[in-house]
Protein backbone atom coordinates (compact mmCIF):
# COMPACT_ATOMS: atom_id res chain seq x y z
CA UNK A 1 0.00 0.00 0.00
CA UNK A 2 1.13 3.53 -0.58
CA UNK A 3 0.88 6.63 1.54
CA UNK A 4 -1.04 8.47 -1.19
CA UNK A 5 -4.66 9.26 -0.58
CA UNK A 6 -6.91 7.20 -2.81
CA UNK A 7 -9.31 9.07 -5.11
CA UNK A 8 -12.77 8.84 -3.64
CA UNK A 9 -16.09 9.05 -5.46
CA UNK A 10 -17.13 12.21 -3.59
CA UNK A 11 -14.60 14.67 -4.92
CA UNK A 12 -15.50 18.31 -5.68
CA UNK A 13 -16.80 17.56 -9.18
CA UNK A 14 -19.14 14.89 -7.84
CA UNK A 15 -20.60 17.22 -5.17
CA UNK A 16 -21.14 19.86 -7.85
CA UNK A 17 -22.89 17.29 -10.04
CA UNK A 18 -25.05 16.24 -7.09
CA UNK A 19 -26.17 19.84 -6.46
CA UNK A 20 -26.82 20.47 -10.15
CA UNK A 21 -28.81 17.24 -10.36
CA UNK A 22 -30.83 18.10 -7.26
CA UNK A 23 -31.56 21.55 -8.68
CA UNK A 24 -32.69 20.05 -11.99
CA UNK A 25 -35.02 17.64 -10.20
CA UNK A 26 -36.50 20.50 -8.16
CA UNK A 27 -36.96 22.70 -11.22
CA UNK A 28 -38.60 19.83 -13.12
CA UNK A 29 -41.04 19.21 -10.26
CA UNK A 30 -41.87 22.93 -10.06
CA UNK A 31 -42.44 23.25 -13.81
CA UNK A 32 -44.55 20.11 -13.89
CA UNK A 33 -46.78 21.52 -11.17
CA UNK A 34 -47.07 24.90 -12.93
CA UNK A 35 -47.58 23.48 -16.40
CA UNK A 36 -50.65 21.38 -15.75
CA UNK A 37 -53.25 21.26 -18.55
CA UNK A 38 -56.03 20.06 -16.28
CA UNK A 39 -57.76 23.47 -16.21
CA UNK A 40 -57.57 23.36 -12.45
CA UNK A 41 -56.56 26.08 -10.06
CA UNK A 42 -56.50 29.55 -11.60
CA UNK A 43 -55.19 31.16 -8.44
CA UNK A 44 -58.60 32.56 -7.56
CA UNK A 45 -60.14 31.49 -4.26
CA UNK A 46 -62.83 28.87 -4.55
CA UNK A 47 -66.41 29.99 -4.01
CA UNK A 48 -68.25 27.04 -2.45
CA UNK A 49 -71.61 28.69 -3.21
CA UNK A 50 -70.90 29.09 -6.94
CA UNK A 51 -72.14 26.59 -9.48
CA UNK A 52 -70.55 25.61 -12.80
CA UNK A 53 -72.72 28.02 -14.79
CA UNK A 54 -70.92 30.94 -13.10
CA UNK A 55 -67.44 29.72 -14.12
CA UNK A 56 -65.94 32.33 -16.47
CA UNK A 57 -63.83 29.61 -18.09
CA UNK A 58 -66.78 27.35 -18.82
CA UNK A 59 -67.50 26.66 -22.48
CA UNK A 60 -71.07 25.43 -22.19
CA UNK A 61 -74.03 26.60 -20.20
CA UNK A 62 -76.51 24.20 -18.58
CA UNK A 63 -78.90 24.73 -21.51
CA UNK A 64 -76.40 23.19 -23.94
CA UNK A 65 -75.35 26.44 -25.67
CA UNK A 66 -72.01 28.14 -25.36
CA UNK A 67 -71.43 30.07 -22.15
CA UNK A 68 -70.66 33.75 -22.74
CA UNK A 69 -67.07 34.89 -22.53
CA UNK A 70 -68.23 38.45 -21.97
CA UNK A 71 -70.41 41.23 -23.29
CA UNK A 72 -70.02 42.85 -26.70
CA UNK A 73 -69.77 46.18 -24.88
CA UNK A 74 -66.57 44.97 -23.12
CA UNK A 75 -64.69 44.76 -26.44
CA UNK A 76 -63.66 48.24 -27.65
CA UNK A 77 -63.40 48.98 -31.37
CA UNK A 78 -59.70 48.85 -32.26
CA UNK A 79 -58.94 46.92 -29.07
CA UNK A 80 -59.89 43.78 -27.23
CA UNK A 81 -60.33 41.94 -23.96
CA UNK A 82 -58.62 38.94 -22.41
CA UNK A 83 -60.71 36.13 -20.92
CA UNK A 84 -58.00 34.32 -18.96
CA UNK A 85 -60.25 31.55 -17.64
CA UNK A 86 -60.98 30.41 -21.19
CA UNK A 87 -57.48 31.34 -22.48
CA UNK A 88 -59.05 33.53 -25.17
CA UNK A 89 -58.48 37.10 -26.27
CA UNK A 90 -61.31 38.68 -28.26
CA UNK A 91 -60.68 41.72 -30.45
CA UNK A 92 -62.89 44.09 -32.44
CA UNK A 93 -60.65 45.44 -35.22
CA UNK A 94 -63.58 47.23 -36.88
CA UNK A 95 -67.03 47.94 -35.50
CA UNK A 96 -69.10 44.74 -35.40
CA UNK A 97 -66.23 42.42 -36.41
CA UNK A 98 -65.03 40.16 -33.60
CA UNK A 99 -61.95 37.94 -33.73
CA UNK A 100 -60.85 35.34 -31.21
CA UNK A 101 -57.36 34.05 -30.50
CA UNK A 102 -55.77 31.78 -27.93
CA UNK A 103 -54.31 34.08 -25.26
CA UNK A 104 -50.98 32.25 -25.08
CA UNK A 105 -47.92 33.75 -26.81
CA UNK A 106 -46.45 31.56 -29.54
CA UNK A 107 -42.89 32.47 -28.53
CA UNK A 108 -42.55 30.72 -25.17
CA UNK A 109 -46.10 30.16 -23.94
CA UNK A 110 -46.52 33.22 -21.72
CA UNK A 111 -50.06 34.48 -21.18
CA UNK A 112 -51.08 37.53 -23.18
CA UNK A 113 -50.93 40.59 -20.93
CA UNK A 114 -52.87 43.34 -22.72
CA UNK A 115 -54.58 44.59 -25.84
CA UNK A 116 -53.81 48.19 -26.70
CA UNK A 117 -52.42 50.34 -29.46
CA UNK A 118 -53.93 48.03 -32.08
CA UNK A 119 -51.93 45.02 -30.91
CA UNK A 120 -52.25 42.01 -28.62
CA UNK A 121 -49.25 42.19 -26.29
CA UNK A 122 -47.14 39.67 -24.41
CA UNK A 123 -45.22 41.20 -21.53
CA UNK A 124 -42.69 38.37 -21.17
CA UNK A 125 -40.49 39.22 -24.16
CA UNK A 126 -42.29 42.07 -25.94
CA UNK A 127 -44.04 40.15 -28.72
CA UNK A 128 -46.98 41.95 -30.33
CA UNK A 129 -49.69 40.47 -32.52
CA UNK A 130 -52.24 41.99 -34.91
CA UNK A 131 -55.78 42.41 -33.53
CA UNK A 132 -57.05 41.69 -37.06
CA UNK A 133 -55.52 38.28 -37.77
CA UNK A 134 -53.16 37.40 -34.89
CA UNK A 135 -49.98 37.64 -37.00
CA UNK A 136 -46.76 38.53 -35.22
CA UNK A 137 -46.02 42.25 -35.62
CA UNK A 138 -43.05 42.46 -33.25
CA UNK A 139 -40.77 39.60 -32.18
CA UNK A 140 -39.38 37.54 -30.79
CA UNK A 141 -42.56 35.60 -31.72
CA UNK A 142 -42.70 34.70 -35.41
CA UNK A 143 -45.82 32.51 -35.49
CA UNK A 144 -49.35 33.98 -35.30
CA UNK A 145 -51.65 33.43 -32.36
CA UNK A 146 -53.95 30.43 -32.75
CA UNK A 147 -57.39 31.51 -33.94
CA UNK A 148 -60.41 30.70 -31.77
CA UNK A 149 -63.84 30.90 -33.39
CA UNK A 150 -66.11 33.34 -31.58
CA UNK A 151 -69.66 34.46 -32.28
CA UNK A 152 -72.11 37.08 -31.08
CA UNK A 153 -75.27 35.75 -29.41
CA UNK A 154 -77.47 38.64 -28.40
CA UNK A 155 -75.16 40.99 -26.52
CA UNK A 156 -72.72 38.20 -25.58
CA UNK A 157 -69.47 36.97 -27.11
CA UNK A 158 -69.27 33.15 -27.07
CA UNK A 159 -66.88 30.49 -28.33
CA UNK A 160 -68.34 29.15 -31.58
Secondary structure, 3 states (H helix, E strand, C coil): CCCCCCCCCCCHHHHHHHHHHHHHHHHHHHHHHHCCCCCCCCCCCCCCCCCHHHCCCCCCCCCCCCCEEEEHHHCCECEEEEEHHHCEEEEEEECCEEEEEECECCCCCCECCEEECCEEECCCCCCEEECCCCCEEECCCCCCCCECCEEEECCEEEEC
